[in-house]
């Protein structure tokens, strides 16, 4: 991910000179009555009667919207106000007619500051302004021009001009998950150590006469700042001398002993994004009570979150179920996240205490001082934290590759949060051999047409080309009336000999040597192991069967031709070792070893 410097300077348009000083701000409050957002209608730059009507419509329309939506709407209304100022043809609300809206659409297409808005951006600006204007027209009859109306589809084809996006492969997503799990385990061990020190009834003893020691600092900082990390400038405020800290543990590293850090929270966010295939924004808004027991299976837990745009009038709950016995399953990660964010709850405003992704605000002094020291993480903060995660992990991999040239590790792929959902959809689509309903159920879409937008990528297009070619070959064979013995694929080359499958039926024709997929392995080879809906209970009996199959395949690898083994049996061995075996806890292995001798023998491989 390339780092680019963003200009975050807020440039305010000058307030009109004739604007009345007593115009009330547009205020939005939370359920506790506290003001969470405030907007000044004077910055719209519109005539007074239009500003008053727009401000009231903005307040009524977005009372239940998210903070990000309100901010985007406010900036879009300011763009509309800037157009009215440049247009100079609207002096009052009666001058605002349909012709003004047409000129606004034309104005959006013109370059501004050397940059031209895309068609999608133009439609987005108009889509933000349209509902406010419509509500202002309905609430103020006779105020605007009689023929004022805002067209619904003024910029056609805005959503169809999509460029192909890249997709992450399953191997790349597994590498990302492995890096996240390693970071989560390190943060969890650090947090547990800190909580054990905090729970001590008395100040820990000095480790030596030279310094205070890490445990004493953890114990004192927790009680001095109500469980919150004091930050860089907080040590002086609390009366502590930061020079007394151990050299290996500065204040930034001690934060992980007290509560979760922003970097650790990012690892949780990436892992949950991949596992749940959720949208970026709704997952950030997930509640702390998102874990629900499965109504039928005792060992499965459901993760629930809301999506504002899911459904129209009836909102659909987003839901995925996971086996809670897997060490890195989403419910297990959420339980750790609940424990690591619990110390922050007293420092979070009441309207955000039900959120899951909480962190300590990085800047809380000076001009960025806030009323609360912790709260829900912002999307911009997550983006920069993910960039740091990407750079930090790849730097560690580069050092490893220099020290171990014979065991090089692949670098993490260049990713963005929105890639995970589409990549998961494409992965489920290809794993199910083109069943779009499998991807639809994962993404929880109402319409298959919506899922089709997400399913894309080189693997999907290759699968579709192969499927079309295979069906065309079968059709040509049927039209010509060729018998089975006339087809070239019936000559039984060496790779077409029958293959024994451990968890399924034996395959009599494992490859297709015709014109459609020459030399390709049958997608059904492997039986249950290649099923996208495979569910393996986490118990010693199933672990014993998996270990037995792994040992059986490894022993057969010594006597089977390497080409045949790599083509037919190696994929099953890879699924057993990388996908299934890693999901079982290590403490279950002794029980499984005792059960293996009593299992029925597996069929001989060739």
C-alpha positions as CSV (number, residue, x, y, z in Angstrom):
1,X,0.0,0.0,0.0
2,X,1.7,3.2,-1.2
3,X,1.8,6.0,1.4
4,X,0.4,9.3,0.1
5,X,0.2,12.5,2.1
6,X,-3.4,13.8,2.4
7,X,-4.2,17.5,2.8
8,X,-6.4,17.5,5.9
9,X,-6.7,21.3,6.2
10,X,-10.3,22.4,6.6
11,X,-10.9,25.4,4.3
12,X,-14.1,27.2,5.2
13,X,-16.0,29.3,2.8
14,X,-16.5,32.9,3.9
15,X,-19.7,33.6,5.7
16,X,-22.0,35.9,3.6
17,X,-22.0,39.5,4.8
18,X,-25.7,39.8,4.8
19,X,-26.3,36.5,6.7
20,X,-28.2,37.0,10.0
21,X,-26.2,36.3,13.1
22,X,-28.9,34.5,15.0
23,X,-29.3,31.5,12.6
24,X,-29.4,28.4,14.8
25,X,-26.9,25.6,14.2
26,X,-28.1,22.2,12.9
27,X,-27.6,20.0,16.0
28,X,-27.7,16.2,16.2
29,X,-28.0,14.5,19.6
30,X,-27.5,10.9,20.7
31,X,-30.0,8.9,22.8
32,X,-28.6,10.5,25.9
33,X,-29.4,14.0,24.8
34,X,-25.7,14.9,24.2
35,X,-24.8,16.9,21.1
36,X,-22.6,14.7,18.9
37,X,-22.6,16.8,15.8
38,X,-23.1,20.5,15.0
39,X,-23.3,22.2,11.6
40,X,-23.4,25.9,10.8
41,X,-26.0,26.7,8.0
42,X,-24.1,30.0,7.4
43,X,-21.4,27.9,5.6
44,X,-23.9,26.8,3.0
45,X,-23.5,30.2,1.3
46,X,-27.1,30.2,0.1
47,X,-29.8,33.0,0.4
48,X,-31.3,33.2,3.8
49,X,-34.7,31.6,3.0
50,X,-33.1,28.7,1.1
51,X,-30.6,28.2,3.9
52,X,-33.3,28.1,6.6
53,X,-35.4,25.5,4.5
54,X,-32.4,23.4,3.7
55,X,-31.1,23.4,7.3
56,X,-34.5,22.3,8.6
57,X,-34.8,19.6,6.0
58,X,-31.2,18.4,6.7
59,X,-32.0,18.2,10.4
60,X,-35.2,16.2,9.9
61,X,-34.0,13.9,7.2
62,X,-30.7,12.8,8.8
63,X,-31.7,12.6,12.4
64,X,-31.2,8.8,12.3
65,X,-28.3,8.8,9.9
66,X,-24.7,7.9,10.9
67,X,-22.2,10.6,11.6
68,X,-20.3,9.9,8.4
69,X,-23.5,10.2,6.3
70,X,-24.3,13.6,7.9
71,X,-20.8,14.9,7.3
72,X,-20.9,13.8,3.6
73,X,-24.3,15.4,3.3
74,X,-23.1,18.6,4.8
75,X,-20.2,18.9,2.4
76,X,-22.5,18.1,-0.6
77,X,-24.8,20.9,0.5
78,X,-21.9,23.2,0.7
79,X,-21.0,22.2,-2.9
80,X,-24.5,23.1,-3.9
81,X,-24.2,26.4,-2.1
82,X,-20.9,27.2,-3.9
83,X,-22.7,26.5,-7.2
84,X,-25.5,28.9,-6.3
85,X,-22.9,31.6,-5.5
86,X,-21.1,31.1,-8.8
87,X,-24.3,30.8,-10.8
88,X,-25.5,34.2,-9.5
89,X,-29.0,33.6,-10.9
90,X,-30.8,32.6,-7.6
91,X,-31.4,35.5,-5.2
92,X,-34.2,33.9,-3.2
93,X,-36.1,30.6,-2.9
94,X,-38.6,31.6,-5.6
95,X,-35.8,31.7,-8.2
96,X,-34.8,28.1,-7.5
97,X,-36.4,26.1,-10.3
98,X,-35.8,23.0,-12.4
99,X,-33.6,25.0,-14.8
100,X,-31.3,25.7,-11.8
101,X,-31.0,21.9,-11.2
102,X,-30.0,21.4,-14.8
103,X,-27.3,24.1,-14.6
104,X,-26.1,22.4,-11.4
105,X,-25.7,19.0,-13.2
106,X,-23.8,20.8,-16.0
107,X,-21.6,22.6,-13.4
108,X,-20.7,19.3,-11.7
109,X,-19.3,18.0,-15.0
110,X,-17.0,20.9,-15.4
111,X,-13.4,20.7,-14.1
112,X,-12.7,22.3,-10.8
113,X,-9.2,23.3,-9.6
114,X,-7.7,21.4,-12.6
115,X,-9.6,18.1,-11.7
116,X,-12.7,16.7,-13.3
117,X,-15.3,14.7,-11.3
118,X,-16.0,11.2,-12.4
119,X,-19.5,10.2,-13.5
120,X,-19.9,8.3,-10.2
121,X,-18.8,11.3,-8.2
122,X,-21.2,13.6,-10.0
123,X,-24.1,11.2,-9.4
124,X,-23.0,10.9,-5.7
125,X,-23.1,14.7,-5.2
126,X,-26.5,15.0,-6.8
127,X,-27.8,12.0,-4.8
128,X,-26.8,13.6,-1.6
129,X,-28.6,16.9,-2.4
130,X,-31.7,15.4,-3.9
131,X,-33.5,14.1,-0.8
132,X,-32.8,17.3,1.1
133,X,-34.3,19.4,-1.7
134,X,-37.3,17.1,-2.0
135,X,-38.0,17.3,1.7
136,X,-37.6,21.1,1.7
137,X,-40.1,21.3,-1.2
138,X,-42.6,19.1,0.6
139,X,-42.2,21.0,4.0
140,X,-42.4,24.5,2.5
141,X,-45.2,24.6,-0.1
142,X,-45.1,27.7,-2.2
143,X,-41.6,28.8,-1.1
144,X,-39.8,27.6,-4.2
145,X,-40.6,27.9,-7.9
146,X,-43.7,26.0,-8.9
147,X,-41.9,23.8,-11.4
148,X,-39.1,22.8,-9.1
149,X,-38.3,19.1,-9.3
150,X,-35.2,17.1,-9.0
151,X,-34.9,14.2,-11.5
152,X,-34.2,10.7,-10.1
153,X,-31.8,9.5,-12.8
154,X,-30.3,12.7,-14.1
155,X,-26.8,11.1,-14.7
156,X,-27.5,7.7,-16.3
157,X,-25.0,4.8,-16.4
158,X,-23.2,6.2,-13.3
159,X,-23.1,2.9,-11.6
160,X,-22.3,0.7,-14.6
161,X,-18.9,2.2,-15.5
162,X,-17.0,-0.1,-13.2
163,X,-13.4,-1.0,-13.8
164,X,-12.3,-4.5,-13.0
165,X,-10.9,-4.8,-9.5
166,X,-8.2,-7.2,-8.5
167,X,-9.0,-10.0,-6.1
168,X,-7.0,-11.6,-3.3
169,X,-6.4,-15.3,-3.7
170,X,-7.3,-17.7,-0.9
171,X,-3.5,-18.2,-0.3
172,X,-3.0,-14.4,0.1
173,X,-5.9,-14.2,2.5
174,X,-4.5,-17.1,4.5
175,X,-1.2,-15.3,4.8
176,X,-3.0,-12.1,6.0
177,X,-4.9,-14.2,8.6
178,X,-1.7,-15.8,9.8
179,X,-0.1,-12.4,10.3
180,X,-3.2,-11.1,12.1
181,X,-3.4,-14.2,14.4
182,X,0.3,-13.8,15.3
183,X,-0.2,-10.2,16.2
184,X,-3.4,-11.0,18.2
185,X,-1.7,-13.7,20.1
186,X,1.2,-11.4,21.1
187,X,-1.2,-8.6,22.1
188,X,-3.3,-11.1,24.1
189,X,-0.4,-12.5,26.0
190,X,0.8,-9.0,26.8
191,X,-2.6,-8.0,28.0
192,X,-3.0,-11.0,30.2
193,X,0.4,-10.4,31.8
194,X,-0.6,-6.8,32.5
195,X,-3.9,-7.8,34.0
196,X,-2.2,-10.3,36.3
197,X,0.1,-7.5,37.6
198,X,-2.8,-5.1,38.0
199,X,-4.7,-7.7,40.1
200,X,-1.9,-7.7,42.7
201,X,-3.2,-6.2,46.0
202,X,0.1,-4.4,46.7
203,X,2.8,-2.7,44.7
204,X,5.2,-5.3,43.3
205,X,8.7,-5.3,44.8
206,X,11.7,-3.7,43.1
207,X,13.6,-6.1,40.8
208,X,16.9,-4.3,41.7
209,X,18.1,-1.1,43.2
210,X,18.7,0.4,39.8
211,X,15.2,1.0,38.7
212,X,11.5,0.6,39.3
213,X,10.9,-2.3,37.0
214,X,8.1,-2.9,34.5
215,X,5.6,-4.5,36.9
216,X,5.7,-1.5,39.3
217,X,5.1,0.9,36.5
218,X,2.1,-1.1,35.2
219,X,0.6,-1.3,38.7
220,X,1.1,2.4,39.4
221,X,0.0,3.7,36.0
222,X,-3.2,1.7,36.1
223,X,-4.2,3.2,39.5
224,X,-3.0,6.7,38.7
225,X,-5.0,7.1,35.5
226,X,-8.1,4.9,36.1
227,X,-6.9,2.0,33.9
228,X,-6.0,4.2,30.9
229,X,-2.6,4.7,29.4
230,X,-1.5,8.3,30.2
231,X,0.0,8.9,26.7
232,X,3.1,10.8,25.9
233,X,2.2,14.1,27.8
234,X,0.2,12.4,30.5
235,X,3.2,11.3,32.6
236,X,4.0,14.9,33.5
237,X,0.3,15.6,34.3
238,X,0.2,12.6,36.7
239,X,3.5,13.7,38.4
240,X,5.6,10.8,37.0
241,X,9.1,11.1,35.6
242,X,9.2,9.3,32.3
243,X,12.9,8.9,32.5
244,X,12.4,6.3,35.2
245,X,10.8,3.9,32.8
246,X,12.8,0.9,31.7
247,X,14.6,1.6,28.4
248,X,13.0,-1.4,26.8
249,X,9.5,-0.4,27.8
250,X,8.5,3.2,27.0
251,X,5.0,4.5,27.6
252,X,3.8,3.5,24.1
253,X,4.7,-0.2,24.8
254,X,3.2,-0.2,28.3
255,X,-0.2,0.7,26.8
256,X,-0.7,-2.9,25.6
257,X,-0.4,-4.1,29.2
258,X,-3.3,-1.9,30.3
259,X,-5.8,-2.2,27.4
260,X,-5.9,-2.7,23.7
261,X,-3.8,-0.6,21.3
262,X,-4.7,0.8,17.9
263,X,-2.3,-1.6,16.1
264,X,-3.8,-4.7,17.9
265,X,-7.3,-3.5,17.2
266,X,-6.4,-3.3,13.5
267,X,-5.3,-7.0,13.5
268,X,-8.7,-7.9,15.0
269,X,-10.5,-5.8,12.4
270,X,-8.7,-7.4,9.4
271,X,-9.3,-10.9,10.7
272,X,-13.0,-10.4,11.4
273,X,-13.4,-8.7,8.0
274,X,-12.0,-11.8,6.2
275,X,-13.9,-14.3,8.4
276,X,-17.3,-12.6,8.2
277,X,-17.0,-11.2,4.7
278,X,-18.8,-8.1,6.1
279,X,-18.8,-4.6,4.7
280,X,-16.2,-2.3,5.9
281,X,-18.4,0.3,7.5
282,X,-21.1,-1.9,9.2
283,X,-18.4,-4.1,10.8
284,X,-16.8,-1.1,12.4
285,X,-20.2,-0.3,13.9
286,X,-20.7,-3.8,15.4
287,X,-22.1,-4.0,18.9
288,X,-20.6,-5.6,22.0
289,X,-23.6,-8.0,22.3
290,X,-23.0,-9.5,18.8
291,X,-22.4,-13.1,20.0
292,X,-25.6,-15.2,20.0
293,X,-25.9,-18.9,20.8
294,X,-26.8,-21.1,17.8
295,X,-30.4,-22.5,18.2
296,X,-29.5,-26.0,17.1
297,X,-25.8,-26.8,17.5
298,X,-24.2,-26.5,20.9
299,X,-20.7,-25.7,19.7
300,X,-21.6,-23.0,17.2
301,X,-21.9,-19.3,17.9
302,X,-23.5,-16.7,15.6
303,X,-22.0,-13.3,15.0
304,X,-24.7,-10.7,14.3
305,X,-24.3,-7.1,13.1
306,X,-26.6,-4.6,11.4
307,X,-26.2,-3.1,7.9
308,X,-28.2,0.1,7.3
309,X,-28.7,-0.6,3.6
310,X,-29.6,-4.3,3.9
311,X,-33.2,-4.5,2.7
312,X,-35.5,-1.5,2.1
313,X,-38.2,-1.0,4.6
314,X,-37.4,-4.2,6.5
315,X,-33.8,-4.3,7.6
316,X,-32.1,-7.7,7.5
317,X,-29.7,-8.8,10.3
318,X,-26.3,-9.8,9.0
319,X,-25.4,-13.1,10.5
320,X,-22.6,-15.8,10.3
321,X,-22.1,-18.9,12.4
322,X,-18.8,-20.3,13.5
323,X,-17.5,-23.3,15.4
324,X,-16.4,-21.9,18.8
325,X,-14.0,-24.7,19.4
326,X,-11.6,-23.5,16.8
327,X,-8.9,-21.4,18.5
328,X,-9.0,-18.5,16.0
329,X,-12.7,-18.5,15.2
330,X,-14.5,-15.2,15.0
331,X,-16.4,-15.7,18.3
332,X,-13.1,-16.5,20.1
333,X,-11.5,-13.3,18.7
334,X,-14.5,-11.2,19.7
335,X,-14.3,-12.6,23.3
336,X,-10.7,-11.5,23.5
337,X,-11.6,-8.1,22.0
338,X,-14.3,-7.6,24.6
339,X,-11.8,-8.3,27.4
340,X,-9.1,-6.0,26.0
341,X,-11.5,-3.1,25.4
342,X,-13.3,-3.4,28.7
343,X,-10.8,-1.1,30.6
344,X,-11.7,1.7,28.1
345,X,-15.4,1.8,28.8
346,X,-15.3,4.3,31.7
347,X,-13.5,6.8,29.3
348,X,-16.0,6.4,26.4
349,X,-19.1,8.6,25.9
350,X,-22.3,6.8,26.7
351,X,-23.5,6.7,23.1
352,X,-20.5,4.6,22.1
353,X,-20.2,2.2,25.0
354,X,-22.1,-0.5,23.2
355,X,-19.5,-0.5,20.3
356,X,-16.9,-3.3,20.0
357,X,-14.1,-1.5,18.2
358,X,-12.9,0.9,20.9
359,X,-9.5,2.4,21.3
360,X,-7.7,5.2,23.1
361,X,-7.6,8.4,21.1
362,X,-4.1,9.1,19.9
363,X,-4.3,12.9,20.2
364,X,-6.2,14.2,23.2
365,X,-4.3,17.5,24.0
366,X,-3.9,20.9,22.4
367,X,-6.2,21.9,19.6
368,X,-7.2,18.2,19.2
369,X,-8.3,17.9,22.8
370,X,-11.5,15.9,23.3
371,X,-14.0,15.5,26.1
372,X,-13.5,11.8,26.2
373,X,-10.1,10.0,26.0
374,X,-11.4,6.8,24.3
375,X,-14.1,5.9,21.8
376,X,-15.0,4.2,18.6
377,X,-12.2,4.0,16.1
378,X,-12.6,6.2,13.0
379,X,-12.4,4.8,9.5
380,X,-9.5,7.1,8.6
381,X,-7.6,5.9,11.7
382,X,-8.1,2.3,10.6
383,X,-6.8,3.0,7.1
384,X,-3.5,4.4,8.5
385,X,-3.2,1.7,11.0
386,X,-3.6,-0.9,8.3
387,X,-0.9,0.8,6.3
388,X,1.4,0.5,9.3
389,X,0.4,-3.1,9.7
390,X,1.3,-3.8,6.1
391,X,4.6,-2.1,6.3
392,X,5.6,-3.6,9.6
393,X,4.8,-7.1,8.6
394,X,6.6,-6.9,5.2
395,X,9.6,-5.4,6.9
396,X,9.7,-8.3,9.3
397,X,9.3,-10.8,6.4
398,X,12.2,-9.1,4.6
399,X,14.5,-9.5,7.6
400,X,13.5,-13.2,7.9
401,X,14.2,-13.8,4.2
402,X,17.7,-12.2,4.6
403,X,18.5,-14.4,7.6
404,X,16.9,-17.6,6.0
405,X,17.5,-17.5,2.2
406,X,16.6,-21.2,2.0
407,X,13.2,-20.7,3.7
408,X,11.9,-17.5,2.1
409,X,8.4,-16.3,3.0
410,X,6.1,-14.5,0.6
411,X,5.3,-10.8,1.3
412,X,1.8,-9.7,2.3
413,X,-0.2,-8.6,-0.7
414,X,-1.1,-5.0,-1.3
415,X,-4.7,-4.8,0.1
416,X,-7.5,-2.5,1.0
417,X,-10.4,-3.3,3.3
418,X,-13.0,-3.3,0.5
419,X,-11.1,-6.1,-1.3
420,X,-11.9,-8.7,1.4
421,X,-15.6,-9.0,0.7
422,X,-15.3,-9.3,-3.0
423,X,-12.4,-11.7,-2.7
424,X,-14.4,-13.9,-0.3
425,X,-17.3,-13.9,-2.8
426,X,-15.1,-14.9,-5.7
427,X,-13.4,-17.6,-3.6
428,X,-16.7,-19.2,-2.6
429,X,-17.9,-19.0,-6.2
430,X,-14.9,-20.8,-7.6
431,X,-14.8,-23.4,-4.7
432,X,-18.4,-24.3,-5.5
433,X,-17.6,-24.7,-9.2
434,X,-19.7,-21.7,-10.3
435,X,-22.6,-21.8,-7.8
436,X,-23.5,-18.2,-7.3
437,X,-26.0,-19.1,-4.6
438,X,-23.1,-20.2,-2.4
439,X,-21.5,-16.7,-2.7
440,X,-25.0,-15.1,-2.2
441,X,-25.5,-16.9,1.1
442,X,-22.1,-15.8,2.4
443,X,-22.7,-12.2,1.5
444,X,-26.3,-12.3,2.7
445,X,-27.7,-10.6,-0.4
446,X,-31.3,-10.4,-1.3
447,X,-30.8,-10.4,-5.0
448,X,-28.4,-12.6,-7.1
449,X,-27.8,-9.5,-9.3
450,X,-26.0,-7.8,-6.3
451,X,-23.8,-10.9,-5.7
452,X,-22.9,-10.9,-9.4
453,X,-21.2,-7.5,-9.0
454,X,-18.9,-8.9,-6.3
455,X,-18.0,-12.2,-8.1
456,X,-15.2,-11.3,-10.5
457,X,-11.5,-11.9,-11.0
458,X,-9.2,-14.0,-13.1
459,X,-10.1,-17.3,-11.3
460,X,-13.8,-16.7,-11.9
461,X,-13.3,-15.8,-15.6
462,X,-11.1,-18.9,-16.1
463,X,-13.7,-21.1,-14.4
464,X,-16.4,-19.6,-16.6
465,X,-14.3,-20.1,-19.8
466,X,-13.6,-23.7,-18.9
467,X,-17.2,-24.4,-18.1
468,X,-18.4,-22.9,-21.4
469,X,-15.7,-24.8,-23.4
470,X,-16.6,-28.1,-21.7
471,X,-20.3,-27.7,-22.4
472,X,-19.6,-26.7,-26.0
473,X,-17.4,-29.8,-26.5
474,X,-20.2,-32.0,-25.1
475,X,-22.7,-30.4,-27.5
476,X,-20.4,-30.9,-30.5
477,X,-19.9,-34.5,-29.5
478,X,-23.7,-35.0,-29.2
479,X,-24.3,-33.3,-32.6
480,X,-21.7,-35.5,-34.4
481,X,-23.0,-38.6,-32.8
482,X,-19.6,-39.8,-31.6
483,X,-19.6,-42.8,-29.3
484,X,-17.5,-43.0,-26.1
485,X,-14.8,-45.2,-27.8
486,X,-14.3,-42.7,-30.6
487,X,-13.4,-39.8,-28.3
488,X,-9.7,-39.1,-27.8
489,X,-10.2,-38.9,-24.0
490,X,-11.1,-42.6,-23.9
491,X,-7.6,-43.8,-24.9
492,X,-6.6,-43.8,-21.2
493,X,-3.2,-42.1,-20.9
494,X,-1.1,-42.7,-17.8
495,X,-2.8,-39.8,-15.9
496,X,-6.3,-41.2,-16.6
497,X,-5.9,-44.4,-14.6
498,X,-8.4,-44.8,-11.8
499,X,-7.6,-42.9,-8.6
500,X,-8.5,-44.0,-5.1
501,X,-10.1,-41.3,-2.9
502,X,-10.0,-41.6,0.8
503,X,-13.2,-39.6,1.6
504,X,-15.4,-40.3,-1.4
505,X,-16.0,-42.5,-4.4
506,X,-13.1,-43.8,-6.5
507,X,-12.7,-41.8,-9.7
508,X,-12.5,-43.8,-12.9
509,X,-11.6,-40.7,-15.1
510,X,-9.7,-38.2,-13.0
511,X,-8.6,-36.0,-15.9
512,X,-10.2,-34.6,-19.0
513,X,-8.0,-35.1,-22.0
514,X,-10.5,-33.8,-24.5
515,X,-10.7,-30.3,-26.1
516,X,-12.4,-28.5,-23.2
517,X,-10.0,-29.0,-20.2
518,X,-7.0,-31.0,-21.5
519,X,-5.0,-32.4,-18.7
520,X,-7.1,-30.8,-16.0
521,X,-8.1,-32.8,-12.9
522,X,-11.8,-33.4,-12.4
523,X,-13.2,-30.8,-10.0
524,X,-15.1,-33.4,-8.0
525,X,-11.9,-35.4,-7.2
526,X,-11.5,-35.6,-3.5
527,X,-15.1,-36.0,-2.5
528,X,-16.0,-34.4,0.8
529,X,-12.7,-32.6,1.2
530,X,-13.4,-30.3,-1.8
531,X,-16.9,-29.5,-0.7
532,X,-17.3,-25.8,0.1
533,X,-19.9,-26.6,2.8
534,X,-17.7,-29.1,4.6
535,X,-18.2,-29.0,8.4
536,X,-15.8,-31.0,10.6
537,X,-16.8,-31.3,14.3
538,X,-13.9,-30.5,16.7
539,X,-13.6,-33.7,18.7
540,X,-11.0,-36.5,19.1
541,X,-12.8,-39.0,16.9
542,X,-12.6,-36.7,13.8
543,X,-9.1,-35.6,14.6
544,X,-8.0,-39.3,14.7
545,X,-9.5,-39.8,11.3
546,X,-7.7,-36.8,9.9
547,X,-4.3,-37.8,11.4
548,X,-4.8,-41.3,10.1
549,X,-5.4,-40.0,6.6
550,X,-2.4,-37.7,6.7
551,X,-0.1,-40.6,7.7
552,X,-1.6,-42.8,5.1
553,X,-1.0,-40.3,2.4
554,X,2.5,-39.5,3.6
555,X,3.4,-43.2,3.6
556,X,2.0,-43.7,0.1
557,X,4.0,-40.7,-1.2
558,X,7.2,-42.8,-1.1
559,X,6.0,-45.5,-3.5
560,X,3.6,-43.5,-5.9
561,X,5.0,-41.8,-9.0
562,X,5.7,-38.2,-8.0
563,X,3.8,-36.8,-10.9
564,X,0.6,-38.8,-10.2
565,X,0.9,-38.0,-6.5
566,X,1.3,-34.3,-7.0
567,X,-1.6,-34.2,-9.5
568,X,-4.2,-36.3,-7.6
569,X,-3.2,-36.9,-3.9
570,X,-1.2,-33.8,-3.0
571,X,-4.3,-31.5,-2.9
572,X,-6.1,-33.7,-0.4
573,X,-3.0,-33.9,1.8
574,X,-2.7,-30.1,1.6
575,X,-6.3,-29.6,2.7
576,X,-5.9,-32.1,5.6
577,X,-2.7,-30.5,6.9
578,X,-3.3,-26.8,6.3
579,X,-7.0,-26.3,6.6
580,X,-8.3,-29.1,8.8
581,X,-5.5,-30.1,11.2
582,X,-4.7,-26.5,12.2
583,X,-8.3,-26.0,13.4
584,X,-7.9,-28.6,16.2
585,X,-6.4,-27.6,19.6
586,X,-3.0,-29.3,20.3
587,X,-4.2,-30.6,23.6
588,X,-6.6,-32.9,21.8
589,X,-3.8,-34.8,20.0
590,X,-3.0,-37.4,22.7
591,X,-6.6,-38.6,22.8
592,X,-6.6,-38.9,19.0
593,X,-3.4,-40.9,19.0
594,X,-5.0,-43.4,21.3
595,X,-8.0,-43.8,19.0
596,X,-6.1,-44.3,15.7
597,X,-5.2,-48.0,16.2
598,X,-8.9,-48.8,16.6
599,X,-10.1,-47.1,13.4
600,X,-11.0,-49.2,10.3
601,X,-8.1,-49.3,7.8
602,X,-8.1,-47.0,4.9
603,X,-8.0,-48.3,1.3
604,X,-4.6,-48.8,-0.3
605,X,-3.5,-46.1,-2.6
606,X,-2.6,-47.8,-5.9
